[in-house]
Amino acid sequence: MKKNDILSKTPRRKFLESLTAAGALGISAWATPLDVRASAMASDAEAWIEKIKGTHRVVFDVPRPHGIFPFEWPRNFLMTNMKTGTPENDCGVVVVLRHEAIPFAMEDRLWAKYKFGEVFKVVDAVTKAPAVRNPFWKPKTGDFSAPGLGNLAIGINELQERGVLFCVCDSAMTVFSNVLAKDSDAVEIKKDFVTGVLPGIQIVPSGLWALGRAQEKKCGYIFVG
């Protein structure tokens, strides 16, 4: 059996139990004082927070996959503000991908390699099967629609073009890389995760860190659960 095939045969309950057990390891791994990469990442994250601008500011907390809502709600916020006279560039919109939502921050290659669709229970809206690609990265016209609204331009790339800021939790990436490792090298998997983060998405020390900083920047909190 190939190492990556183990994931498809691991019951979700056992997987989440393993996640809980690995939590302390993941957090302590990030917090290691000698981790130069973590120090640089924290500095970059602080600079990224300063990009939050605009009169009307919100942060969407995304701890797990939840249909189209993690991406449709930010688009809806922008659309309805425009209807009430506020241009997109006067809105500050932040999306925090943490816990079980971290795969949305990663490229298609990792979805196929680590079977993210099966592990995180994400169904591809087009194929109706467990996703082997990131369905919200450069979707095609017609991939997502809603009654009365038609096509929904809710791809991460499309939202980024409208000024939406995305970040992903480093602690969660550490934890899940350890859980997915099994008899593999967790450090190498974590490196794979980091190199596979999509363009423009900031790695932050933790999703909770980002939520706290965003609210300090006067972002209203919206839970996408």
PyRosetta script that sets phi, psi and omega in degrees:
from pyrosetta import init, pose_from_sequence

init()
pose = pose_from_sequence("MKKNDILSKTPRRKFLESLTAAGALGISAWATPLDVRASAMASDAEAWIEKIKGTHRVVFDVPRPHGIFPFEWPRNFLMTNMKTGTPENDCGVVVVLRHEAIPFAMEDRLWAKYKFGEVFKVVDAVTKAPAVRNPFWKPKTGDFSAPGLGNLAIGINELQERGVLFCVCDSAMTVFSNVLAKDSDAVEIKKDFVTGVLPGIQIVPSGLWALGRAQEKKCGYIFVG")
pose.set_psi(1, 134.0)
pose.set_omega(1, 177.5)
pose.set_phi(2, -71.7)
pose.set_psi(2, 152.2)
pose.set_omega(2, -176.6)
pose.set_phi(3, -58.4)
pose.set_psi(3, -42.7)
pose.set_omega(3, -176.5)
pose.set_phi(4, -71.3)
pose.set_psi(4, -20.6)
pose.set_omega(4, 179.2)
pose.set_phi(5, -70.0)
pose.set_psi(5, -19.9)
pose.set_omega(5, -180.0)
pose.set_phi(6, -57.9)
pose.set_psi(6, -36.2)
pose.set_omega(6, -175.7)
pose.set_phi(7, -61.0)
pose.set_psi(7, -40.7)
pose.set_omega(7, -176.1)
pose.set_phi(8, -70.3)
pose.set_psi(8, -14.6)
pose.set_omega(8, -177.8)
pose.set_phi(9, -109.1)
pose.set_psi(9, 8.5)
pose.set_omega(9, 179.4)
pose.set_phi(10, -96.6)
pose.set_psi(10, 118.8)
pose.set_omega(10, 178.8)
pose.set_phi(11, -57.5)
pose.set_psi(11, 143.1)
pose.set_omega(11, -176.9)
pose.set_phi(12, -58.2)
pose.set_psi(12, -36.7)
pose.set_omega(12, -179.2)
pose.set_phi(13, -61.7)
pose.set_psi(13, -45.6)
pose.set_omega(13, 179.6)
pose.set_phi(14, -65.4)
pose.set_psi(14, -35.1)
pose.set_omega(14, -179.8)
pose.set_phi(15, -62.8)
pose.set_psi(15, -45.9)
pose.set_omega(15, -178.8)
pose.set_phi(16, -70.0)
pose.set_psi(16, -32.2)
pose.set_omega(16, 175.6)
pose.set_phi(17, -64.0)
pose.set_psi(17, -39.4)
pose.set_omega(17, 177.9)
pose.set_phi(18, -65.6)
pose.set_psi(18, -37.3)
pose.set_omega(18, 178.3)
pose.set_phi(19, -60.6)
pose.set_psi(19, -45.4)
pose.set_omega(19, 179.5)
pose.set_phi(20, -60.4)
pose.set_psi(20, -44.0)
pose.set_omega(20, -179.4)
pose.set_phi(21, -65.8)
pose.set_psi(21, -30.0)
pose.set_omega(21, -177.5)
pose.set_phi(22, -87.0)
pose.set_psi(22, -7.3)
pose.set_omega(22, -174.7)
pose.set_phi(23, -55.6)
pose.set_psi(23, -49.5)
pose.set_omega(23, -178.4)
pose.set_phi(24, -61.7)
pose.set_psi(24, -37.9)
pose.set_omega(24, 178.9)
pose.set_phi(25, -62.5)
pose.set_psi(25, -44.7)
pose.set_omega(25, -177.2)
pose.set_phi(26, -63.8)
pose.set_psi(26, -45.4)
pose.set_omega(26, -177.8)
pose.set_phi(27, -66.7)
pose.set_psi(27, -43.0)
pose.set_omega(27, -179.7)
pose.set_phi(28, -67.8)
pose.set_psi(28, -31.7)
pose.set_omega(28, 179.1)
pose.set_phi(29, -64.6)
pose.set_psi(29, -39.9)
pose.set_omega(29, 178.7)
pose.set_phi(30, -68.4)
pose.set_psi(30, -35.9)
pose.set_omega(30, -171.0)
pose.set_phi(31, -81.1)
pose.set_psi(31, -1.5)
pose.set_omega(31, -178.7)
pose.set_phi(32, -54.4)
pose.set_psi(32, 121.8)
pose.set_omega(32, -176.2)
pose.set_phi(33, -58.0)
pose.set_psi(33, -29.7)
pose.set_omega(33, -176.1)
pose.set_phi(34, -85.2)
pose.set_psi(34, 1.9)
pose.set_omega(34, -177.7)
pose.set_phi(35, -80.2)
pose.set_psi(35, 96.0)
pose.set_omega(35, -177.2)
pose.set_phi(36, -64.0)
pose.set_psi(36, -38.5)
pose.set_omega(36, -179.4)
pose.set_phi(37, -60.7)
pose.set_psi(37, -40.9)
pose.set_omega(37, 179.8)
pose.set_phi(38, -63.4)
pose.set_psi(38, -38.5)
pose.set_omega(38, 179.2)
pose.set_phi(39, -63.9)
pose.set_psi(39, -43.9)
pose.set_omega(39, 179.0)
pose.set_phi(40, -65.7)
pose.set_psi(40, -40.2)
pose.set_omega(40, 179.4)
pose.set_phi(41, -62.6)
pose.set_psi(41, -41.5)
pose.set_omega(41, 179.3)
pose.set_phi(42, -63.2)
pose.set_psi(42, -39.9)
pose.set_omega(42, 178.4)
pose.set_phi(43, -64.4)
pose.set_psi(43, -43.9)
pose.set_omega(43, 178.1)
pose.set_phi(44, -63.2)
pose.set_psi(44, -38.0)
pose.set_omega(44, -179.2)
pose.set_phi(45, -66.0)
pose.set_psi(45, -40.0)
pose.set_omega(45, 178.1)
pose.set_phi(46, -62.4)
pose.set_psi(46, -39.8)
pose.set_omega(46, 178.5)
pose.set_phi(47, -67.5)
pose.set_psi(47, -37.7)
pose.set_omega(47, -179.9)
pose.set_phi(48, -63.3)
pose.set_psi(48, -40.0)
pose.set_omega(48, 179.8)
pose.set_phi(49, -58.0)
pose.set_psi(49, -33.8)
pose.set_omega(49, -179.0)
pose.set_phi(50, -68.0)
pose.set_psi(50, -9.8)
pose.set_omega(50, 178.1)
pose.set_phi(51, -77.5)
pose.set_psi(51, -11.8)
pose.set_omega(51, 179.8)
pose.set_phi(52, -69.9)
pose.set_psi(52, 114.7)
pose.set_omega(52, -177.9)
pose.set_phi(53, -129.5)
pose.set_psi(53, -176.6)
pose.set_omega(53, 174.1)
pose.set_phi(54, 98.4)
pose.set_psi(54, 159.5)
pose.set_omega(54, -179.9)
pose.set_phi(55, -76.0)
pose.set_psi(55, -41.2)
pose.set_omega(55, -176.6)
pose.set_phi(56, -107.9)
pose.set_psi(56, 113.7)
pose.set_omega(56, -172.1)
pose.set_phi(57, -123.5)
pose.set_psi(57, 135.6)
pose.set_omega(57, 176.8)
pose.set_phi(58, -140.6)
pose.set_psi(58, 153.4)
pose.set_omega(58, 173.0)
pose.set_phi(59, -125.4)
pose.set_psi(59, 127.2)
pose.set_omega(59, 178.7)
pose.set_phi(60, -97.0)
pose.set_psi(60, 121.1)
pose.set_omega(60, -179.5)
pose.set_phi(61, -92.1)
pose.set_psi(61, 112.4)
pose.set_omega(61, -176.8)
pose.set_phi(62, -117.1)
pose.set_psi(62, 95.3)
pose.set_omega(62, -178.6)
pose.set_phi(63, -91.1)
pose.set_psi(63, -8.6)
pose.set_omega(63, -178.2)
pose.set_phi(64, -161.9)
pose.set_psi(64, 161.6)
pose.set_omega(64, 174.8)
pose.set_phi(65, -59.9)
pose.set_psi(65, 137.9)
pose.set_omega(65, -178.7)
pose.set_phi(66, -149.6)
pose.set_psi(66, 64.8)
pose.set_omega(66, 179.9)
pose.set_phi(67, 59.9)
pose.set_psi(67, -139.1)
pose.set_omega(67, -179.1)
pose.set_phi(68, -90.2)
pose.set_psi(68, -6.7)
pose.set_omega(68, -169.9)
pose.set_phi(69, -60.8)
pose.set_psi(69, -36.2)
pose.set_omega(69, 179.2)
pose.set_phi(70, -59.6)
pose.set_psi(70, -19.9)
pose.set_omega(70, -176.3)
pose.set_phi(71, -116.1)
pose.set_psi(71, -28.8)
pose.set_omega(71, 178.1)
pose.set_phi(72, -73.8)
pose.set_psi(72, -37.5)
pose.set_omega(72, -178.8)
pose.set_phi(73, -64.3)
pose.set_psi(73, -43.7)
pose.set_omega(73, 175.1)
pose.set_phi(74, -59.9)
pose.set_psi(74, -40.6)
pose.set_omega(74, 177.6)
pose.set_phi(75, -63.6)
pose.set_psi(75, -41.5)
pose.set_omega(75, 179.7)
pose.set_phi(76, -64.1)
pose.set_psi(76, -39.2)
pose.set_omega(76, 178.3)
pose.set_phi(77, -59.9)
pose.set_psi(77, -44.6)
pose.set_omega(77, 179.4)
pose.set_phi(78, -65.8)
pose.set_psi(78, -44.6)
pose.set_omega(78, -177.7)
pose.set_phi(79, -62.2)
pose.set_psi(79, -46.3)
pose.set_omega(79, -176.5)
pose.set_phi(80, -73.0)
pose.set_psi(80, -28.0)
pose.set_omega(80, 173.0)
pose.set_phi(81, -67.3)
pose.set_psi(81, -38.7)
pose.set_omega(81, 177.4)
pose.set_phi(82, -63.0)
pose.set_psi(82, -36.8)
pose.set_omega(82, 179.5)
pose.set_phi(83, -66.3)
pose.set_psi(83, -24.1)
pose.set_omega(83, 179.5)
pose.set_phi(84, -103.1)
pose.set_psi(84, 16.8)
pose.set_omega(84, 171.3)
pose.set_phi(85, 94.9)
pose.set_psi(85, 5.1)
pose.set_omega(85, 179.6)
pose.set_phi(86, -102.7)
pose.set_psi(86, 117.1)
pose.set_omega(86, 179.0)
pose.set_phi(87, -67.5)
pose.set_psi(87, 158.1)
pose.set_omega(87, -178.2)
pose.set_phi(88, -57.2)
pose.set_psi(88, -36.6)
pose.set_omega(88, -176.5)
pose.set_phi(89, -74.4)
pose.set_psi(89, -0.7)
pose.set_omega(89, 174.4)
pose.set_phi(90, -107.7)
pose.set_psi(90, 15.2)
pose.set_omega(90, 176.4)
pose.set_phi(91, -114.7)
pose.set_psi(91, 137.0)
pose.set_omega(91, 175.3)
pose.set_phi(92, -109.8)
pose.set_psi(92, 108.9)
pose.set_omega(92, -174.8)
pose.set_phi(93, -119.4)
pose.set_psi(93, 124.9)
pose.set_omega(93, -178.7)
pose.set_phi(94, -123.2)
pose.set_psi(94, 135.8)
pose.set_omega(94, 176.2)
pose.set_phi(95, -119.8)
pose.set_psi(95, 120.6)
pose.set_omega(95, -179.1)
pose.set_phi(96, -103.7)
pose.set_psi(96, 112.4)
pose.set_omega(96, 178.4)
pose.set_phi(97, -95.7)
pose.set_psi(97, 111.7)
pose.set_omega(97, -176.3)
pose.set_phi(98, -137.3)
pose.set_psi(98, 174.0)
pose.set_omega(98, 177.3)
pose.set_phi(99, 50.5)
pose.set_psi(99, -122.1)
pose.set_omega(99, -175.0)
pose.set_phi(100, -81.6)
pose.set_psi(100, 3.3)
pose.set_omega(100, 179.0)
pose.set_phi(101, -97.6)
pose.set_psi(101, 1.0)
pose.set_omega(101, -175.6)
pose.set_phi(102, -62.0)
pose.set_psi(102, -27.7)
pose.set_omega(102, -179.8)
pose.set_phi(103, -59.6)
pose.set_psi(103, -26.3)
pose.set_omega(103, -179.9)
pose.set_phi(104, -65.1)
pose.set_psi(104, -15.5)
pose.set_omega(104, 178.4)
pose.set_phi(105, -87.9)
pose.set_psi(105, 0.1)
pose.set_omega(105, -171.3)
pose.set_phi(106, -117.0)
pose.set_psi(106, 155.8)
pose.set_omega(106, -174.9)
pose.set_phi(107, -74.1)
pose.set_psi(107, 164.4)
pose.set_omega(107, -176.6)
pose.set_phi(108, -54.6)
pose.set_psi(108, -38.1)
pose.set_omega(108, -177.5)
pose.set_phi(109, -53.4)
pose.set_psi(109, -42.2)
pose.set_omega(109, -178.1)
pose.set_phi(110, -74.0)
pose.set_psi(110, -31.8)
pose.set_omega(110, 176.9)
pose.set_phi(111, -61.9)
pose.set_psi(111, -41.6)
pose.set_omega(111, 179.6)
pose.set_phi(112, -73.1)
pose.set_psi(112, -42.6)
pose.set_omega(112, -175.0)
pose.set_phi(113, -66.5)
pose.set_psi(113, -43.0)
pose.set_omega(113, -175.0)
pose.set_phi(114, -105.1)
pose.set_psi(114, 9.4)
pose.set_omega(114, 177.5)
pose.set_phi(115, 53.4)
pose.set_psi(115, 48.7)
pose.set_omega(115, -178.8)
pose.set_phi(116, -57.5)
pose.set_psi(116, -37.1)
pose.set_omega(116, -179.2)
pose.set_phi(117, -59.2)
pose.set_psi(117, -40.7)
pose.set_omega(117, 178.7)
pose.set_phi(118, -74.0)
pose.set_psi(118, -44.9)
pose.set_omega(118, -175.6)
pose.set_phi(119, -65.4)
pose.set_psi(119, -43.4)
pose.set_omega(119, -174.4)
pose.set_phi(120, -102.6)
pose.set_psi(120, 7.5)
pose.set_omega(120, 176.8)
pose.set_phi(121, 58.0)
pose.set_psi(121, 53.4)
pose.set_omega(121, 176.8)
pose.set_phi(122, -111.0)
pose.set_psi(122, 119.6)
pose.set_omega(122, -179.9)
pose.set_phi(123, -97.9)
pose.set_psi(123, 132.7)
pose.set_omega(123, 177.6)
pose.set_phi(124, -70.8)
pose.set_psi(124, 123.3)
pose.set_omega(124, -176.9)
pose.set_phi(125, -63.6)
pose.set_psi(125, -22.6)
pose.set_omega(125, -178.6)
pose.set_phi(126, -88.1)
pose.set_psi(126, -49.7)
pose.set_omega(126, -176.0)
pose.set_phi(127, -87.6)
pose.set_psi(127, -17.9)
pose.set_omega(127, -176.9)
pose.set_phi(128, 64.2)
pose.set_psi(128, 18.6)
pose.set_omega(128, 177.8)
pose.set_phi(129, -117.8)
pose.set_psi(129, 166.3)
pose.set_omega(129, 176.3)
pose.set_phi(130, -52.4)
pose.set_psi(130, 129.8)
pose.set_omega(130, -173.8)
pose.set_phi(131, -64.6)
pose.set_psi(131, 135.1)
pose.set_omega(131, 174.5)
pose.set_phi(132, -114.1)
pose.set_psi(132, 13.5)
pose.set_omega(132, 176.2)
pose.set_phi(133, -145.4)
pose.set_psi(133, 164.3)
pose.set_omega(133, 175.0)
pose.set_phi(134, -79.3)
pose.set_psi(134, 106.0)
pose.set_omega(134, -173.8)
pose.set_phi(135, -66.3)
pose.set_psi(135, -16.4)
pose.set_omega(135, -177.2)
pose.set_phi(136, -106.1)
pose.set_psi(136, 13.1)
pose.set_omega(136, 174.9)
pose.set_phi(137, -108.3)
pose.set_psi(137, 113.5)
pose.set_omega(137, -179.3)
pose.set_phi(138, 52.3)
pose.set_psi(138, 52.9)
pose.set_omega(138, 177.1)
pose.set_phi(139, -67.4)
pose.set_psi(139, 157.8)
pose.set_omega(139, 178.0)
pose.set_phi(140, -84.9)
pose.set_psi(140, 155.7)
pose.set_omega(140, 176.0)
pose.set_phi(141, -58.1)
pose.set_psi(141, 128.8)
pose.set_omega(141, -179.2)
pose.set_phi(142, 99.0)
pose.set_psi(142, -10.9)
pose.set_omega(142, 178.7)
pose.set_phi(143, -62.7)
pose.set_psi(143, -35.3)
pose.set_omega(143, -179.3)
pose.set_phi(144, -130.8)
pose.set_psi(144, 134.2)
pose.set_omega(144, 178.9)
pose.set_phi(145, -150.3)
pose.set_psi(145, 165.2)
pose.set_omega(145, 179.1)
pose.set_phi(146, -144.1)
pose.set_psi(146, 144.9)
pose.set_omega(146, 179.4)
pose.set_phi(147, -55.0)
pose.set_psi(147, 128.2)
pose.set_omega(147, 178.8)
pose.set_phi(148, 84.2)
pose.set_psi(148, -16.6)
pose.set_omega(148, -178.5)
pose.set_phi(149, -110.5)
pose.set_psi(149, -21.1)
pose.set_omega(149, -179.1)
pose.set_phi(150, 72.7)
pose.set_psi(150, -145.4)
pose.set_omega(150, -178.6)
pose.set_phi(151, -63.5)
pose.set_psi(151, 136.0)
pose.set_omega(151, 178.3)
pose.set_phi(152, -106.0)
pose.set_psi(152, 117.3)
pose.set_omega(152, 178.7)
pose.set_phi(153, -85.9)
pose.set_psi(153, 78.6)
pose.set_omega(153, -173.5)
pose.set_phi(154, -120.0)
pose.set_psi(154, 21.2)
pose.set_omega(154, 174.3)
pose.set_phi(155, -66.3)
pose.set_psi(155, 148.9)
pose.set_omega(155, 178.7)
pose.set_phi(156, -55.7)
pose.set_psi(156, -42.9)
pose.set_omega(156, 178.8)
pose.set_phi(157, -62.4)
pose.set_psi(157, -37.9)
pose.set_omega(157, 179.6)
pose.set_phi(158, -68.9)
pose.set_psi(158, -38.6)
pose.set_omega(158, 178.0)
pose.set_phi(159, -69.9)
pose.set_psi(159, -38.3)
pose.set_omega(159, 177.2)
pose.set_phi(160, -60.3)
pose.set_psi(160, -38.5)
pose.set_omega(160, 179.0)
pose.set_phi(161, -62.8)
pose.set_psi(161, -23.5)
pose.set_omega(161, 179.7)
pose.set_phi(162, -95.7)
pose.set_psi(162, 7.4)
pose.set_omega(162, 174.2)
pose.set_phi(163, 97.5)
pose.set_psi(163, 2.5)
pose.set_omega(163, 179.6)
pose.set_phi(164, -72.2)
pose.set_psi(164, 133.4)
pose.set_omega(164, 179.4)
pose.set_phi(165, -98.5)
pose.set_psi(165, 133.1)
pose.set_omega(165, 178.6)
pose.set_phi(166, -118.4)
pose.set_psi(166, 143.6)
pose.set_omega(166, 171.9)
pose.set_phi(167, -139.1)
pose.set_psi(167, 162.8)
pose.set_omega(167, -179.6)
pose.set_phi(168, -134.0)
pose.set_psi(168, 144.7)
pose.set_omega(168, -174.4)
pose.set_phi(169, -77.5)
pose.set_psi(169, 119.0)
pose.set_omega(169, 178.3)
pose.set_phi(170, -68.7)
pose.set_psi(170, -38.7)
pose.set_omega(170, 179.3)
pose.set_phi(171, -59.3)
pose.set_psi(171, -43.8)
pose.set_omega(171, -179.9)
pose.set_phi(172, -66.0)
pose.set_psi(172, -37.5)
pose.set_omega(172, 177.6)
pose.set_phi(173, -64.3)
pose.set_psi(173, -37.0)
pose.set_omega(173, 177.3)
pose.set_phi(174, -64.9)
pose.set_psi(174, -46.7)
pose.set_omega(174, -179.3)
pose.set_phi(175, -61.9)
pose.set_psi(175, -50.4)
pose.set_omega(175, -176.6)
pose.set_phi(176, -68.1)
pose.set_psi(176, -31.7)
pose.set_omega(176, 176.6)
pose.set_phi(177, -65.7)
pose.set_psi(177, -34.7)
pose.set_omega(177, 176.2)
pose.set_phi(178, -70.2)
pose.set_psi(178, -40.7)
pose.set_omega(178, 179.8)
pose.set_phi(179, -65.9)
pose.set_psi(179, -42.9)
pose.set_omega(179, -177.7)
pose.set_phi(180, -74.0)
pose.set_psi(180, -18.1)
pose.set_omega(180, -174.3)
pose.set_phi(181, -62.9)
pose.set_psi(181, -44.2)
pose.set_omega(181, -174.7)
pose.set_phi(182, 55.1)
pose.set_psi(182, -112.7)
pose.set_omega(182, 179.7)
pose.set_phi(183, -98.7)
pose.set_psi(183, 15.9)
pose.set_omega(183, 177.7)
pose.set_phi(184, -94.7)
pose.set_psi(184, -175.5)
pose.set_omega(184, -179.7)
pose.set_phi(185, -93.1)
pose.set_psi(185, 109.0)
pose.set_omega(185, -177.9)
pose.set_phi(186, -62.8)
pose.set_psi(186, -34.7)
pose.set_omega(186, -179.6)
pose.set_phi(187, -63.7)
pose.set_psi(187, -41.6)
pose.set_omega(187, 179.6)
pose.set_phi(188, -68.2)
pose.set_psi(188, -37.1)
pose.set_omega(188, 177.8)
pose.set_phi(189, -65.6)
pose.set_psi(189, -41.5)
pose.set_omega(189, 177.7)
pose.set_phi(190, -60.9)
pose.set_psi(190, -42.7)
pose.set_omega(190, 177.4)
pose.set_phi(191, -60.5)
pose.set_psi(191, -39.2)
pose.set_omega(191, 178.1)
pose.set_phi(192, -62.2)
pose.set_psi(192, -43.2)
pose.set_omega(192, 177.4)
pose.set_phi(193, -58.5)
pose.set_psi(193, -50.0)
pose.set_omega(193, -175.4)
pose.set_phi(194, -62.0)
pose.set_psi(194, -44.6)
pose.set_omega(194, -179.4)
pose.set_phi(195, -70.6)
pose.set_psi(195, -18.2)
pose.set_omega(195, -178.8)
pose.set_phi(196, -96.9)
pose.set_psi(196, 7.1)
pose.set_omega(196, 176.8)
pose.set_phi(197, -68.5)
pose.set_psi(197, 136.8)
pose.set_omega(197, -175.4)
pose.set_phi(198, -65.2)
pose.set_psi(198, 152.9)
pose.set_omega(198, 178.9)
pose.set_phi(199, -57.3)
pose.set_psi(199, 136.5)
pose.set_omega(199, 175.5)
pose.set_phi(200, 86.0)
pose.set_psi(200, -7.9)
pose.set_omega(200, 178.7)
pose.set_phi(201, -94.0)
pose.set_psi(201, 125.6)
pose.set_omega(201, -176.4)
pose.set_phi(202, -88.6)
pose.set_psi(202, 131.7)
pose.set_omega(202, 171.6)
pose.set_phi(203, -81.8)
pose.set_psi(203, 127.9)
pose.set_omega(203, -179.9)
pose.set_phi(204, -118.9)
pose.set_psi(204, 157.2)
pose.set_omega(204, -177.8)
pose.set_phi(205, -50.8)
pose.set_psi(205, -43.4)
pose.set_omega(205, 174.3)
pose.set_phi(206, -158.4)
pose.set_psi(206, 159.3)
pose.set_omega(206, 176.9)
pose.set_phi(207, -63.5)
pose.set_psi(207, -35.8)
pose.set_omega(207, 179.2)
pose.set_phi(208, -65.7)
pose.set_psi(208, -38.5)
pose.set_omega(208, 175.1)
pose.set_phi(209, -56.9)
pose.set_psi(209, -47.6)
pose.set_omega(209, -178.2)
pose.set_phi(210, -65.3)
pose.set_psi(210, -39.8)
pose.set_omega(210, 178.5)
pose.set_phi(211, -63.3)
pose.set_psi(211, -41.6)
pose.set_omega(211, 178.5)
pose.set_phi(212, -64.5)
pose.set_psi(212, -47.1)
pose.set_omega(212, -178.8)
pose.set_phi(213, -64.0)
pose.set_psi(213, -40.5)
pose.set_omega(213, -179.1)
pose.set_phi(214, -63.5)
pose.set_psi(214, -39.4)
pose.set_omega(214, 179.2)
pose.set_phi(215, -71.3)
pose.set_psi(215, -29.9)
pose.set_omega(215, 173.0)
pose.set_phi(216, -64.2)
pose.set_psi(216, -27.6)
pose.set_omega(216, 177.3)
pose.set_phi(217, -87.4)
pose.set_psi(217, 16.9)
pose.set_omega(217, 176.1)
pose.set_phi(218, 69.1)
pose.set_psi(218, 33.4)
pose.set_omega(218, 173.2)
pose.set_phi(219, -86.7)
pose.set_psi(219, 131.0)
pose.set_omega(219, 172.4)
pose.set_phi(220, -70.4)
pose.set_psi(220, 143.6)
pose.set_omega(220, -175.5)
pose.set_phi(221, -93.1)
pose.set_psi(221, 129.8)
pose.set_omega(221, 175.7)
pose.set_phi(222, -129.0)
pose.set_psi(222, 120.9)
pose.set_omega(222, -179.2)
pose.set_phi(223, -87.7)
pose.set_psi(223, 128.2)
pose.set_omega(223, 177.4)
pose.set_phi(224, -111.1)
pose.set_psi(224, 77.9)
pose.set_omega(224, -175.7)
pose.set_phi(225, -112.7)
pose.dump_pdb("model.pdb")
